[in-house]
Amino acid sequence: MHSVVERELELKLVLSPERSIPVPARLAYRTDDPYAVHIIFHIGSDNPVKWTFARELLVEGVFRPCGHGDVRIWPTKAEGRSVILMALSSPDGDALLEAPSAVVSAWLERTLRVIPPGSETAALDIDDGIAGLLAHHPADGHGVWGPMTWDEFPDGDV
């Protein structure tokens, strides 16, 4: 059985050094996708914006600048508060988001208790998934695809 660790929070979309707007968001971590974190931005539409990136990137970004390309994360201070900045880039545009460090850190700690670093692979149940794919169908005694010979593949491709 898989579980989800979620946290609603308010991020700030930084428009300029002097101006930002609040953005309601949800952090989500799913044990069936143990390497990733998901951020869903509620923008008042039926299609919220979703970003997914490595949990390890967010963990490191709490302490020091990291990432390159589409997602960059670093800690800093804003108005005397500890915050985490996330720079997100996509073909649709760029965004700089500010999140409260304490909230993100507490949520990350919860995810690390559920699936400790280094144990993500065990959570994936890869062996069970492969066994399921290769399992014999009880009715005919054959594998998932049934009995086949090499000459049944189109164009000889296997």
Accessible surface in RSA format (square Angstrom, percent):
REM  Atomic radii and reference values for relative SASA: ProtOr
REM  Chains: A
REM  Algorithm: Lee & Richards
REM  Probe-radius: 1.40
REM  Slices: 20
REM RES _ NUM      All-atoms   Total-Side   Main-Chain    Non-polar    All polar
REM                ABS   REL    ABS   REL    ABS   REL    ABS   REL    ABS   REL
RES MET A   1   237.49 123.0 150.98  99.9  86.51 206.0 126.51 107.6 110.98 147.0
RES HIS A   2    98.29  53.7  78.91  54.8  19.38  49.6  50.31  51.8  47.98  55.8
RES SER A   3    55.01  46.5  49.66  66.3   5.35  12.3  45.23  96.3   9.78  13.7
RES VAL A   4    79.92  52.6  50.70  45.9  29.22  70.4  50.70  44.1  29.22  79.2
RES VAL A   5     8.21   5.4   7.87   7.1   0.34   0.8   8.21   7.1   0.00   0.0
RES GLU A   6    82.28  47.2  68.91  52.1  13.37  31.8  14.99  29.0  67.29  54.9
RES ARG A   7    97.89  41.1  93.90  47.9   3.99   9.5  18.72  25.6  79.17  48.0
RES GLU A   8    99.55  57.2  89.96  68.1   9.59  22.8  62.66 121.2  36.89  30.1
RES LEU A   9    18.95  10.6   2.33   1.7  16.61  41.8  15.43  10.8   3.51   9.5
RES GLU A  10   106.16  60.9  91.12  68.9  15.03  35.8  26.92  52.1  79.24  64.7
RES LEU A  11     0.31   0.2   0.31   0.2   0.00   0.0   0.31   0.2   0.00   0.0
RES LYS A  12    65.33  31.9  65.33  40.1   0.00   0.0  39.74  35.8  25.59  27.3
RES LEU A  13    43.50  24.2  43.50  31.1   0.00   0.0  43.50  30.6   0.00   0.0
RES VAL A  14    36.89  24.3  24.87  22.5  12.02  29.0  24.87  21.6  12.02  32.6
RES LEU A  15    83.19  46.3  48.25  34.5  34.94  87.8  51.83  36.4  31.36  84.4
RES SER A  16    40.54  34.3  31.95  42.6   8.59  19.8  34.38  73.2   6.16   8.6
RES PRO A  17   131.79  96.1  89.14  81.3  42.65 155.0  98.81  81.6  32.98 205.0
RES GLU A  18   152.81  87.7 112.94  85.4  39.87  94.9  72.45 140.1  80.35  65.6
RES ARG A  19   148.31  62.3 142.71  72.8   5.60  13.3  52.25  71.4  96.06  58.2
RES SER A  20    45.93  38.8  22.72  30.3  23.21  53.5   6.55  13.9  39.38  55.2
RES ILE A  21    68.37  38.9  67.57  50.3   0.80   1.9  68.37  49.2   0.00   0.0
RES PRO A  22    84.62  61.7  70.76  64.5  13.87  50.4  70.78  58.4  13.85  86.0
RES VAL A  23    17.40  11.5  16.75  15.2   0.65   1.6  17.40  15.1   0.00   0.0
RES PRO A  24    71.61  52.2  71.41  65.1   0.20   0.7  71.61  59.1   0.00   0.0
RES ALA A  25     0.37   0.3   0.00   0.0   0.37   0.8   0.00   0.0   0.37   1.0
RES ARG A  26    65.01  27.3  65.01  33.1   0.00   0.0   2.41   3.3  62.60  37.9
RES LEU A  27     1.72   1.0   1.72   1.2   0.00   0.0   1.72   1.2   0.00   0.0
RES ALA A  28     7.04   6.5   7.04  10.9   0.00   0.0   7.04   9.9   0.00   0.0
RES TYR A  29     0.10   0.0   0.00   0.0   0.10   0.3   0.00   0.0   0.10   0.1
RES ARG A  30    91.10  38.2  91.10  46.4   0.00   0.0  27.73  37.9  63.37  38.4
RES THR A  31    12.96   9.2  12.75  12.9   0.21   0.5  11.65  15.6   1.31   2.0
RES ASP A  32    67.09  47.0  47.32  47.1  19.78  46.8  10.53  24.8  56.56  56.4
RES ASP A  33    42.86  30.0  41.83  41.6   1.02   2.4   7.73  18.2  35.12  35.0
RES PRO A  34     0.71   0.5   0.71   0.6   0.00   0.0   0.71   0.6   0.00   0.0
RES TYR A  35   110.16  51.4 106.50  60.6   3.66   9.5  91.98  69.1  18.18  22.4
RES ALA A  36    11.40  10.5  11.34  17.5   0.06   0.1  11.40  16.1   0.00   0.0
RES VAL A  37     0.00   0.0   0.00   0.0   0.00   0.0   0.00   0.0   0.00   0.0
RES HIS A  38    18.66  10.2  18.66  13.0   0.00   0.0  12.76  13.2   5.90   6.9
RES ILE A  39     0.19   0.1   0.19   0.1   0.00   0.0   0.19   0.1   0.00   0.0
RES ILE A  40    18.31  10.4  18.31  13.6   0.00   0.0  18.31  13.2   0.00   0.0
RES PHE A  41    10.55   5.3  10.55   6.5   0.00   0.0  10.55   6.4   0.00   0.0
RES HIS A  42    56.97  31.1  50.22  34.9   6.76  17.3  36.18  37.3  20.79  24.2
RES ILE A  43    98.51  56.1  66.80  49.8  31.71  76.4  75.80  54.6  22.71  61.6
RES GLY A  44    84.95 104.8   0.00   N/A  84.95 104.8  45.76 125.6  39.19  87.8
RES SER A  45    62.12  52.5  33.97  45.3  28.15  64.8  41.81  89.0  20.31  28.5
RES ASP A  46   143.18 100.3 113.11 112.6  30.06  71.1  35.63  83.9 107.55 107.3
RES ASN A  47   119.42  82.4 110.41 106.7   9.02  21.7  31.25  75.2  88.17  85.2
RES PRO A  48    44.62  32.5  34.09  31.1  10.54  38.3  34.09  28.1  10.54  65.5
RES VAL A  49    60.85  40.0  56.23  50.9   4.62  11.1  60.85  52.9   0.00   0.0
RES LYS A  50   144.13  70.3 116.43  71.4  27.70  65.9  58.59  52.7  85.54  91.1
RES TRP A  51    46.93  18.8  43.35  21.0   3.58   8.4  33.90  18.1  13.03  21.1
RES THR A  52    75.73  53.9  49.22  49.9  26.51  63.2  34.68  46.6  41.05  62.1
RES PHE A  53    18.22   9.1   7.73   4.8  10.48  27.3  18.22  11.0   0.00   0.0
RES ALA A  54    50.45  46.4  40.90  63.1   9.55  21.7  44.06  62.1   6.38  16.9
RES ARG A  55     5.90   2.5   5.90   3.0   0.00   0.0   1.59   2.2   4.31   2.6
RES GLU A  56   134.28  77.1 128.19  97.0   6.09  14.5  47.03  91.0  87.24  71.2
RES LEU A  57    34.40  19.2  30.35  21.7   4.05  10.2  33.71  23.7   0.69   1.9
RES LEU A  58     1.61   0.9   1.61   1.2   0.00   0.0   1.61   1.1   0.00   0.0
RES VAL A  59    40.39  26.6  39.81  36.0   0.58   1.4  40.39  35.1   0.00   0.0
RES GLU A  60    61.22  35.1  58.56  44.3   2.66   6.3  11.36  22.0  49.86  40.7
RES GLY A  61     0.00   0.0   0.00   N/A   0.00   0.0   0.00   0.0   0.00   0.0
RES VAL A  62    23.42  15.4  13.95  12.6   9.47  22.8  13.95  12.1   9.47  25.7
RES PHE A  63   140.84  70.5 114.16  70.7  26.69  69.4 117.73  71.4  23.11  66.2
RES ARG A  64   130.40  54.8 129.81  66.2   0.59   1.4  47.96  65.5  82.45  50.0
RES PRO A  65   101.54  74.0  86.24  78.6  15.30  55.6  86.50  71.4  15.04  93.5
RES CYS A  66    19.85  15.0   6.00   6.7  13.85  32.5  16.31  41.3   3.53   3.8
RES GLY A  67    31.97  39.4   0.00   N/A  31.97  39.4   6.11  16.8  25.86  57.9
RES HIS A  68   162.53  88.8 149.14 103.7  13.38  34.2 104.72 107.9  57.81  67.3
RES GLY A  69    53.13  65.5   0.00   N/A  53.13  65.5  37.84 103.8  15.30  34.3
RES ASP A  70    88.84  62.2  84.78  84.4   4.06   9.6  13.39  31.5  75.45  75.2
RES VAL A  71    13.71   9.0  11.35  10.3   2.36   5.7  11.35   9.9   2.36   6.4
RES ARG A  72   101.70  42.7 101.70  51.8   0.00   0.0  26.77  36.6  74.94  45.4
RES ILE A  73     0.20   0.1   0.00   0.0   0.20   0.5   0.00   0.0   0.20   0.5
RES TRP A  74    63.26  25.4  63.26  30.6   0.00   0.0  49.77  26.5  13.49  21.9
RES PRO A  75    43.02  31.4  29.42  26.8  13.60  49.4  29.54  24.4  13.48  83.8
RES THR A  76    54.01  38.4  37.88  38.4  16.14  38.5  20.53  27.6  33.48  50.6
RES LYS A  77   141.46  69.0 120.29  73.8  21.17  50.4  87.01  78.3  54.44  58.0
RES ALA A  78    24.00  22.1  17.55  27.1   6.45  14.7  24.00  33.8   0.00   0.0
RES GLU A  79   157.56  90.5 110.62  83.7  46.94 111.8  61.68 119.3  95.89  78.3
RES GLY A  80    71.80  88.5   0.00   N/A  71.80  88.5  36.39  99.9  35.42  79.3
RES ARG A  81    96.20  40.4  91.44  46.6   4.76  11.3  70.13  95.8  26.07  15.8
RES SER A  82    55.77  47.1  43.79  58.4  11.98  27.6  25.71  54.7  30.07  42.1
RES VAL A  83     0.60   0.4   0.40   0.4   0.20   0.5   0.40   0.3   0.20   0.6
RES ILE A  84     0.32   0.2   0.32   0.2   0.00   0.0   0.32   0.2   0.00   0.0
RES LEU A  85    23.54  13.1  23.54  16.8   0.00   0.0  23.54  16.5   0.00   0.0
RES MET A  86     3.13   1.6   3.13   2.1   0.00   0.0   2.86   2.4   0.28   0.4
RES ALA A  87     9.62   8.8   9.14  14.1   0.48   1.1   9.14  12.9   0.48   1.3
RES LEU A  88     4.03   2.2   2.62   1.9   1.41   3.5   2.62   1.8   1.41   3.8
RES SER A  89    31.36  26.5  30.64  40.9   0.72   1.7  17.56  37.4  13.80  19.3
RES SER A  90    42.35  35.8  25.35  33.8  17.00  39.2  23.35  49.7  19.01  26.6
RES PRO A  91   148.33 108.1 103.23  94.1  45.10 163.9 116.72  96.4  31.61 196.5
RES ASP A  92   145.26 101.7 105.63 105.1  39.62  93.7  35.05  82.5 110.21 109.9
RES GLY A  93    39.58  48.8   0.00   N/A  39.58  48.8  35.07  96.2   4.51  10.1
RES ASP A  94   118.23  82.8  82.29  81.9  35.94  85.0  29.43  69.3  88.80  88.6
RES ALA A  95    33.20  30.5  25.39  39.2   7.81  17.8  31.52  44.4   1.67   4.4
RES LEU A  96    55.37  30.8  51.99  37.2   3.37   8.5  51.99  36.5   3.37   9.1
RES LEU A  97     6.64   3.7   6.64   4.7   0.00   0.0   6.64   4.7   0.00   0.0
RES GLU A  98    18.43  10.6  17.28  13.1   1.15   2.7   1.31   2.5  17.12  14.0
RES ALA A  99     0.17   0.2   0.11   0.2   0.05   0.1   0.17   0.2   0.00   0.0
RES PRO A 100    40.49  29.5  39.86  36.3   0.63   2.3  40.06  33.1   0.43   2.7
RES SER A 101    16.58  14.0  16.38  21.9   0.20   0.5  13.38  28.5   3.20   4.5
RES ALA A 102    80.23  73.8  65.13 100.5  15.10  34.4  74.06 104.3   6.18  16.4
RES VAL A 103    33.27  21.9  30.24  27.4   3.03   7.3  32.90  28.6   0.36   1.0
RES VAL A 104     2.83   1.9   2.83   2.6   0.00   0.0   2.83   2.5   0.00   0.0
RES SER A 105    29.27  24.7  27.33  36.5   1.94   4.5  23.52  50.1   5.75   8.1
RES ALA A 106    52.31  48.1  46.84  72.3   5.48  12.5  49.94  70.3   2.37   6.3
RES TRP A 107     2.71   1.1   0.81   0.4   1.90   4.5   2.03   1.1   0.68   1.1
RES LEU A 108     6.68   3.7   6.68   4.8   0.00   0.0   6.68   4.7   0.00   0.0
RES GLU A 109    97.11  55.8  95.43  72.2   1.68   4.0  28.61  55.3  68.50  55.9
RES ARG A 110    94.99  39.9  93.76  47.8   1.23   2.9  33.24  45.4  61.76  37.4
RES THR A 111     0.00   0.0   0.00   0.0   0.00   0.0   0.00   0.0   0.00   0.0
RES LEU A 112    43.40  24.2  38.78  27.7   4.63  11.6  39.01  27.4   4.39  11.8
RES ARG A 113   166.93  70.1 139.00  70.9  27.93  66.5  77.52 105.9  89.42  54.2
RES VAL A 114    65.81  43.3  38.52  34.9  27.30  65.8  45.64  39.7  20.18  54.7
RES ILE A 115    13.15   7.5  12.37   9.2   0.78   1.9  13.15   9.5   0.00   0.0
RES PRO A 116    68.62  50.0  68.62  62.5   0.00   0.0  68.62  56.7   0.00   0.0
RES PRO A 117    94.39  68.8  73.54  67.0  20.85  75.8  73.85  61.0  20.54 127.7
RES GLY A 118    76.10  93.8   0.00   N/A  76.10  93.8  39.70 109.0  36.40  81.5
RES SER A 119    41.36  34.9  35.46  47.3   5.90  13.6  38.37  81.7   2.99   4.2
RES GLU A 120    20.19  11.6  20.10  15.2   0.09   0.2   0.24   0.5  19.94  16.3
RES THR A 121    77.17  54.9  74.30  75.3   2.87   6.9  56.30  75.6  20.88  31.6
RES ALA A 122    81.98  75.4  54.30  83.8  27.68  63.0  67.10  94.5  14.88  39.4
RES ALA A 123    24.42  22.5   8.28  12.8  16.14  36.7  20.30  28.6   4.12  10.9
RES LEU A 124    63.84  35.6  42.56  30.4  21.28  53.5  44.23  31.1  19.61  52.8
RES ASP A 125    75.10  52.6  64.62  64.3  10.48  24.8  18.69  44.0  56.41  56.3
RES ILE A 126    86.45  49.2  78.21  58.3   8.23  19.8  83.13  59.9   3.31   9.0
RES ASP A 127   117.01  82.0 109.68 109.2   7.33  17.3  35.90  84.5  81.11  80.9
RES ASP A 128   100.23  70.2  90.61  90.2   9.61  22.7  26.46  62.3  73.77  73.6
RES GLY A 129    41.42  51.1   0.00   N/A  41.42  51.1  38.11 104.6   3.31   7.4
RES ILE A 130    86.68  49.3  86.14  64.2   0.53   1.3  86.14  62.0   0.53   1.5
RES ALA A 131    60.62  55.7  49.01  75.6  11.61  26.4  56.42  79.5   4.20  11.1
RES GLY A 132    47.10  58.1   0.00   N/A  47.10  58.1  33.89  93.0  13.21  29.6
RES LEU A 133   109.88  61.2 107.71  77.1   2.17   5.4 108.80  76.4   1.08   2.9
RES LEU A 134   115.42  64.3 100.35  71.8  15.07  37.9 103.70  72.8  11.72  31.5
RES ALA A 135    50.78  46.7  39.10  60.3  11.68  26.6  48.52  68.3   2.26   6.0
RES HIS A 136   129.21  70.6 110.61  76.9  18.60  47.6  81.89  84.4  47.32  55.1
RES HIS A 137    95.28  52.1  90.53  62.9   4.75  12.2  64.72  66.7  30.56  35.6
RES PRO A 138   129.63  94.5  92.95  84.7  36.68 133.3 104.44  86.2  25.20 156.6
RES ALA A 139    89.51  82.3  45.94  70.9  43.58  99.1  56.88  80.1  32.63  86.4
RES ASP A 140    76.34  53.5  53.09  52.8  23.24  55.0  34.91  82.2  41.43  41.3
RES GLY A 141    50.05  61.7   0.00   N/A  50.05  61.7  30.12  82.6  19.94  44.7
RES HIS A 142    71.62  39.1  69.10  48.0   2.52   6.5  38.61  39.8  33.01  38.4
RES GLY A 143    26.06  32.1   0.00   N/A  26.06  32.1  17.31  47.5   8.75  19.6
RES VAL A 144    80.52  53.0  49.44  44.8  31.07  74.9  54.14  47.0  26.38  71.5
RES TRP A 145   182.56  73.3 154.48  74.8  28.08  65.9 135.19  72.1  47.37  76.9
RES GLY A 146    23.54  29.0   0.00   N/A  23.54  29.0  10.58  29.0  12.96  29.0
RES PRO A 147    91.87  67.0  68.09  62.1  23.78  86.4  77.93  64.3  13.94  86.6
RES MET A 148    96.52  50.0  62.28  41.2  34.24  81.5  49.76  42.3  46.76  61.9
RES THR A 149    80.06  56.9  75.13  76.2   4.93  11.7  75.86 101.9   4.19   6.3
RES TRP A 150   180.67  72.5 173.00  83.7   7.66  18.0 142.47  76.0  38.19  62.0
RES ASP A 151   128.02  89.7  92.05  91.6  35.97  85.1  51.10 120.3  76.92  76.7
RES GLU A 152    93.81  53.9  67.44  51.0  26.37  62.8  35.24  68.2  58.57  47.8
RES PHE A 153    64.90  32.5  58.40  36.2   6.50  16.9  58.57  35.5   6.33  18.1
RES PRO A 154   104.28  76.0  91.32  83.2  12.96  47.1 103.66  85.6   0.62   3.8
RES ASP A 155   139.45  97.7  94.78  94.3  44.68 105.6  35.25  83.0 104.20 103.9
RES GLY A 156    59.99  74.0   0.00   N/A  59.99  74.0  33.26  91.3  26.73  59.9
RES ASP A 157    97.64  68.4  91.55  91.1   6.09  14.4  32.23  75.9  65.41  65.2
RES VAL A 158   128.08  84.3  62.93  57.0  65.14 157.0  83.32  72.4  44.76 121.4
END  Absolute sums over single chains surface
CHAIN  1 A    10275.9       7971.1       2304.7       6187.3       4088.6
END  Absolute sums over all chains
TOTAL         10275.9       7971.1       2304.7       6187.3       4088.6
